[in-house]
Amino acid sequence: MWNGAVWLAGRDLGLMKLVESTSELEVVKPNIDCTMFDARGDLLMACPAMIASTKDGVAFRGDGMGDFGRSRGAIPSDWENR
């Protein structure tokens, strides 16, 4: 549940949400193949090749994993320290 709607990570089917008061799915972004969400603030989506987010469910921003790696610089991640 995010921003008053049920959102679904459709992987190859794209980012979807339930149409209000129905059981129909609306494909919101077919090119965002997300597998997981974090809905504590902006909707944050984890995808195999990128991390994407939206503040309003209309405009989306995404960074590829290469961009993400460069932006975090030389700081090793938790999984790299194990």
Backbone as a printed PyTorch tensor [residue, N CA C, xyz], in Angstrom:
tensor([[[  0.8550,  -1.1760,   0.0000],
         [  0.0000,   0.0000,   0.0000],
         [  0.8950,   1.2300,   0.0000]],

        [[  0.7040,   2.1070,  -0.9380],
         [  1.4550,   3.3580,  -0.9930],
         [  0.5710,   4.4280,  -1.6130]],

        [[  0.5480,   5.5900,  -1.0080],
         [ -0.1730,   6.7410,  -1.5340],
         [ -1.6490,   6.4200,  -1.8110]],

        [[ -2.2390,   5.6080,  -0.9380],
         [ -3.6600,   5.2840,  -1.0490],
         [ -4.0110,   4.2160,  -2.0620]],

        [[ -3.0280,   3.5330,  -2.6420],
         [ -3.3060,   2.5050,  -3.6520],
         [ -2.4490,   1.2690,  -3.3830]],

        [[ -2.9030,   0.1380,  -3.9010],
         [ -2.1410,  -1.1030,  -3.8280],
         [ -1.2750,  -1.1840,  -5.0770]],

        [[  0.0470,  -1.1930,  -4.8930],
         [  1.0170,  -1.2630,  -5.9880],
         [  1.5810,  -2.6750,  -6.0400]],

        [[  1.8880,  -3.1450,  -7.2480],
         [  2.4150,  -4.4860,  -7.4290],
         [  3.6900,  -4.4600,  -8.2470]],

        [[  4.6600,  -5.2340,  -7.7860],
         [  5.9050,  -5.4110,  -8.5250],
         [  5.6800,  -6.5600,  -9.4960]],

        [[  5.5000,  -6.2400, -10.7560],
         [  5.1330,  -7.2430, -11.7500],
         [  6.2920,  -7.8560, -12.4940]],

        [[  7.5210,  -7.5360, -12.0760],
         [  8.7460,  -8.0040, -12.7360],
         [  8.6410,  -7.7640, -14.2420]],

        [[  8.5280,  -8.7890, -15.0620],
         [  8.5140,  -8.6180, -16.5210],
         [  7.2470,  -7.9180, -17.0300]],

        [[  6.2080,  -7.8780, -16.2230],
         [  4.9660,  -7.2150, -16.6140],
         [  4.9870,  -5.7260, -16.2970]],

        [[  5.9910,  -5.2770, -15.5420],
         [  6.1220,  -3.8720, -15.2040],
         [  5.5330,  -3.5230, -13.8530]],

        [[  5.5260,  -2.2410, -13.5670],
         [  4.9740,  -1.7130, -12.3230],
         [  3.4690,  -1.5390, -12.5100]],

        [[  2.7010,  -2.1040, -11.5810],
         [  1.2460,  -2.0700, -11.7100],
         [  0.6170,  -1.5910, -10.4060]],

        [[ -0.6500,  -1.2130, -10.4960],
         [ -1.4250,  -0.9290,  -9.2910],
         [ -2.8680,  -1.3270,  -9.5390]],

        [[ -3.5790,  -1.5810,  -8.4330],
         [ -4.9960,  -1.9090,  -8.5470],
         [ -5.7810,  -0.6520,  -8.8750]],

        [[ -6.7080,  -0.7840,  -9.8070],
         [ -7.6040,   0.3230, -10.1280],
         [ -8.5720,   0.4630,  -8.9600]],

        [[ -8.7430,   1.6850,  -8.4980],
         [ -9.5560,   1.9580,  -7.3130],
         [-10.9190,   1.2820,  -7.3710]],

        [[-11.2850,   0.6060,  -6.2840],
         [-12.5850,  -0.0470,  -6.0980],
         [-12.8640,  -1.1660,  -7.1030]],

        [[-11.8110,  -1.7420,  -7.7120],
         [-11.9880,  -2.8670,  -8.6260],
         [-10.9120,  -3.9040,  -8.3320]],

        [[-10.9380,  -4.9840,  -9.0740],
         [ -9.8750,  -5.9840,  -8.9830],
         [ -9.0160,  -5.9600, -10.2530]],

        [[ -9.1350,  -4.8910, -11.0450],
         [ -8.3640,  -4.7560, -12.2800],
         [ -6.9920,  -4.1580, -11.9930]],

        [[ -6.0060,  -4.6370, -12.7450],
         [ -4.6550,  -4.0940, -12.6420],
         [ -4.4000,  -3.0990, -13.7580]],

        [[ -3.7630,  -2.0050, -13.3980],
         [ -3.3420,  -0.9860, -14.3630],
         [ -1.8160,  -1.0340, -14.4450]],

        [[ -1.2950,  -1.1600, -15.6550],
         [  0.1540,  -1.1020, -15.8280],
         [  0.5380,   0.3730, -15.8290]],

        [[  1.3170,   0.7720, -14.8250],
         [  1.7190,   2.1670, -14.6760],
         [  2.9980,   2.4410, -15.4550]],

        [[  3.9860,   1.5610, -15.3320],
         [  5.2650,   1.7020, -16.0420],
         [  5.7100,   0.3120, -16.5130]],

        [[  5.4890,  -0.0250, -17.7850],
         [  5.8530,  -1.3620, -18.2490],
         [  7.3620,  -1.6110, -18.2780]],

        [[  8.1570,  -0.5570, -18.2910],
         [  9.6140,  -0.7160, -18.3830],
         [ 10.3110,  -0.7760, -17.0200]],

        [[  9.5650,  -0.7010, -15.9310],
         [ 10.1620,  -0.8320, -14.5970],
         [  9.8570,  -2.2450, -14.1100]],

        [[ 10.8600,  -3.1080, -14.1840],
         [ 10.6920,  -4.5250, -13.8510],
         [ 11.0500,  -4.7940, -12.3910]],

        [[ 10.3690,  -4.0900, -11.4990],
         [ 10.7230,  -4.1690, -10.0830],
         [ 10.3310,  -5.5050,  -9.4650]],

        [[ 11.0780,  -5.8390,  -8.4280],
         [ 10.8240,  -7.0720,  -7.6940],
         [ 10.4760,  -6.8060,  -6.2340]],

        [[ 10.8420,  -5.6130,  -5.7250],
         [ 10.5720,  -5.2710,  -4.3230],
         [ 10.3410,  -3.7670,  -4.1850]],

        [[  9.6250,  -3.3980,  -3.1270],
         [  9.3250,  -1.9990,  -2.8270],
         [  9.7920,  -1.6210,  -1.4340]],

        [[  9.9530,  -0.3190,  -1.2500],
         [ 10.0160,   0.2890,   0.0710],
         [  9.0610,   1.4680,  -0.0090]],

        [[  7.9980,   1.4320,   0.7770],
         [  6.9490,   2.4460,   0.6850],
         [  6.8760,   3.3250,   1.9250]],

        [[  7.9960,   3.4600,   2.6540],
         [  7.9740,   4.2720,   3.8780],
         [  7.9960,   5.7660,   3.6090]],

        [[  8.3700,   6.1770,   2.4250],
         [  8.3840,   7.5870,   2.0240],
         [  7.9670,   7.6350,   0.5680]],

        [[  8.8870,   8.1120,  -0.2950],
         [  8.6550,   7.9610,  -1.7220],
         [  8.6030,   6.4690,  -2.0250]],

        [[  7.9470,   6.0770,  -3.1110],
         [  7.9230,   4.6700,  -3.4920],
         [  9.2690,   4.3310,  -4.1210]],

        [[ 10.0280,   3.4790,  -3.4620],
         [ 11.3470,   3.0640,  -3.9170],
         [ 11.2240,   1.6510,  -4.4570]],

        [[ 11.7590,   1.4240,  -5.6710],
         [ 11.6260,   0.1350,  -6.3300],
         [ 12.9870,  -0.4740,  -6.6150]],

        [[ 13.1550,  -1.7290,  -6.2230],
         [ 14.3770,  -2.4670,  -6.5270],
         [ 14.1180,  -3.3150,  -7.7620]],

        [[ 14.9870,  -3.1610,  -8.7470],
         [ 14.8820,  -3.8920, -10.0040],
         [ 16.2010,  -4.6140, -10.2560]],

        [[ 16.2210,  -5.6250, -11.1190],
         [ 17.4700,  -6.3330, -11.3820],
         [ 18.6090,  -5.4370, -11.8670]],

        [[ 18.3100,  -4.4060, -12.6470],
         [ 19.3760,  -3.5760, -13.2150],
         [ 19.3230,  -2.1180, -12.7920]],

        [[ 18.3780,  -1.7490, -11.9170],
         [ 18.2950,  -0.3530, -11.5030],
         [ 17.5320,  -0.2140, -10.2020]],

        [[ 17.6400,   0.9680,  -9.6420],
         [ 16.8350,   1.3800,  -8.5000],
         [ 16.0270,   2.5740,  -8.9870]],

        [[ 14.7210,   2.5560,  -8.7690],
         [ 13.8520,   3.6240,  -9.2530],
         [ 13.0090,   4.1580,  -8.0980]],

        [[ 12.4900,   5.3730,  -8.2710],
         [ 11.6220,   5.9450,  -7.2440],
         [ 10.6420,   6.9130,  -7.8710]],

        [[  9.5820,   7.1980,  -7.1190],
         [  8.6010,   8.1990,  -7.5150],
         [  8.0750,   8.8880,  -6.2630]],

        [[  7.8440,  10.1690,  -6.3650],
         [  7.2540,  10.9350,  -5.2680],
         [  5.7350,  10.9830,  -5.3850]],

        [[  5.2320,  10.8410,  -6.6470],
         [  3.8150,  11.0480,  -6.8850],
         [  3.1200,   9.9420,  -7.6840]],

        [[  3.8460,   8.9150,  -8.1150],
         [  3.2530,   7.8470,  -8.9160],
         [  3.0780,   8.2080, -10.3680]],

        [[  3.5740,   9.3720, -10.7700],
         [  3.4730,   9.8250, -12.1590],
         [  4.8660,  10.0030, -12.7660]],

        [[  5.7070,  10.7660, -12.1010],
         [  7.0860,  10.9910, -12.5530],
         [  8.0060,   9.9970, -11.8470]],

        [[  8.8510,   9.3300, -12.6210],
         [  9.7400,   8.3090, -12.0800],
         [ 11.1860,   8.6710, -12.3860]],

        [[ 12.0690,   8.2900, -11.4740],
         [ 13.5030,   8.5000, -11.6570],
         [ 14.1870,   7.1770, -11.3790]],

        [[ 15.1420,   6.8040, -12.2150],
         [ 15.8490,   5.5550, -12.0110],
         [ 17.3250,   5.7060, -12.2920]],

        [[ 18.1240,   4.9500, -11.5730],
         [ 19.5630,   4.9070, -11.7840],
         [ 19.9600,   3.4610, -11.9860]],

        [[ 20.7440,   3.2190, -13.0530],
         [ 21.2490,   1.8770, -13.2970],
         [ 22.2420,   1.4790, -12.2230]],

        [[ 22.4530,   0.2000, -12.0830],
         [ 23.3490,  -0.2800, -11.0320],
         [ 24.7600,   0.2610, -11.2110]],

        [[ 25.2000,   0.4780, -12.4500],
         [ 26.5110,   1.0810, -12.6610],
         [ 26.5660,   2.4910, -12.1040]],

        [[ 25.5080,   3.2710, -12.3560],
         [ 25.4230,   4.6340, -11.8200],
         [ 25.3860,   4.6020, -10.2990]],

        [[ 24.6460,   3.6500,  -9.7390],
         [ 24.5420,   3.5300,  -8.2850],
         [ 25.9160,   3.2260,  -7.6810]],

        [[ 26.6270,   2.3110,  -8.2890],
         [ 27.9580,   1.9700,  -7.7930],
         [ 28.9090,   3.1430,  -7.8350]],

        [[ 28.8650,   3.9120,  -8.9130],
         [ 29.7380,   5.0890,  -9.0130],
         [ 29.3310,   6.1580,  -8.0070]],

        [[ 28.0330,   6.3140,  -7.7620],
         [ 27.5820,   7.3870,  -6.8740],
         [ 27.9160,   7.1030,  -5.4160]],

        [[ 28.0270,   5.8410,  -5.0280],
         [ 28.3690,   5.5490,  -3.6390],
         [ 29.8700,   5.5970,  -3.4090]],

        [[ 30.6560,   5.7640,  -4.4750],
         [ 32.0890,   5.9580,  -4.3530],
         [ 32.8130,   4.7320,  -3.8440]],

        [[ 33.8190,   4.9430,  -3.0450],
         [ 34.6760,   3.8580,  -2.5740],
         [ 34.1890,   3.2360,  -1.2770]],

        [[ 33.0100,   3.5950,  -0.8230],
         [ 32.4780,   3.0450,   0.4170],
         [ 31.9860,   1.6270,   0.1590]],

        [[ 32.5870,   0.6250,   0.7890],
         [ 32.1240,  -0.7470,   0.5570],
         [ 30.7620,  -0.9740,   1.1700]],

        [[ 29.9370,  -1.7450,   0.4900],
         [ 28.6180,  -2.0530,   1.0150],
         [ 28.7270,  -3.1550,   2.0570]],

        [[ 27.6600,  -3.3610,   2.8200],
         [ 27.6450,  -4.4030,   3.8330],
         [ 27.8980,  -5.7820,   3.2270]],

        [[ 27.3140,  -6.0370,   2.0540],
         [ 27.4880,  -7.3460,   1.4560],
         [ 28.8920,  -7.5690,   0.9150]],

        [[ 29.6390,  -6.5020,   0.6570],
         [ 31.0030,  -6.6380,   0.1840],
         [ 31.9770,  -6.8780,   1.3380]],

        [[ 31.5740,  -6.6030,   2.5550],
         [ 32.4170,  -6.7800,   3.7330],
         [ 32.3230,  -8.1760,   4.3340]],

        [[ 31.5110,  -9.0210,   3.7730],
         [ 31.3040, -10.3680,   4.3560],
         [ 32.1730, -11.3900,   3.7160]]])
